[in-house]
């Protein structure tokens, strides 16, 4: 499972809100909704978020293994 928790932590550190991503940086509101609900986003969007936030993909999402044995 993919979690976007690191994105929200990175946004907080960089003092960038979801509102700013949508209206200042032109990230589609549907994309932000997908992130909020843990749905898929494109690698292009990950790249754009990384450029905007000056970070790496690890700062945007993490993989959580639900099959822990």
C-alpha positions in Angstrom: 0.0 0.0 0.0 1.2 3.5 -0.8 1.0 6.2 1.9 1.3 9.9 1.2 2.0 10.7 4.9 5.6 11.8 4.0 4.2 14.4 1.6 2.2 16.1 4.3 5.2 16.1 6.6 7.3 17.6 3.8 4.7 20.2 3.0 4.6 21.2 6.7 8.4 21.5 6.8 8.4 23.7 3.6 5.3 25.7 4.8 3.4 24.9 1.6 -0.3 24.2 1.9 -2.6 22.1 -0.4 -4.2 25.4 -1.4 -0.8 26.7 -2.6 -0.1 23.5 -4.5 -3.4 23.9 -6.3 -3.6 27.6 -6.9 0.1 28.7 -7.0 1.7 25.6 -8.5 -1.2 24.4 -10.5 -1.4 20.9 -9.1 -4.9 19.7 -10.2 -7.4 19.6 -7.3 -8.5 16.1 -8.4 -4.9 15.0 -8.0 -4.8 16.4 -4.4 -8.1 14.6 -3.8 -6.5 11.4 -5.0 -3.6 11.9 -2.6 -5.9 12.7 0.3 -7.8 9.4 -0.3 -4.6 7.3 -0.9 -5.3 6.7 -4.5 -2.8 6.5 -7.4 -1.0 9.5 -8.9 1.3 9.6 -11.9 5.0 9.6 -11.8 4.8 13.0 -13.6 2.9 14.3 -10.6 5.5 12.9 -8.2 8.2 14.6 -10.3 6.4 18.0 -10.2 5.8 17.7 -6.4 9.5 16.9 -5.9 10.5 20.0 -7.9 8.0 22.2 -6.1 9.0 21.0 -2.6 12.7 20.5 -3.5 12.6 16.9 -2.3 12.9 13.2 -3.4 10.1 10.7 -4.0 10.8 9.3 -0.5 9.5 12.6 0.8 6.3 12.2 -1.1 5.2 8.7 -0.5 6.1 5.5 1.3 5.4 1.8 0.7 3.7 0.0 3.6 3.8 -3.8 3.4 0.4 -5.1 4.5 1.6 -8.7 4.1 3.7 -8.7 7.3 4.1 -12.2 8.5 
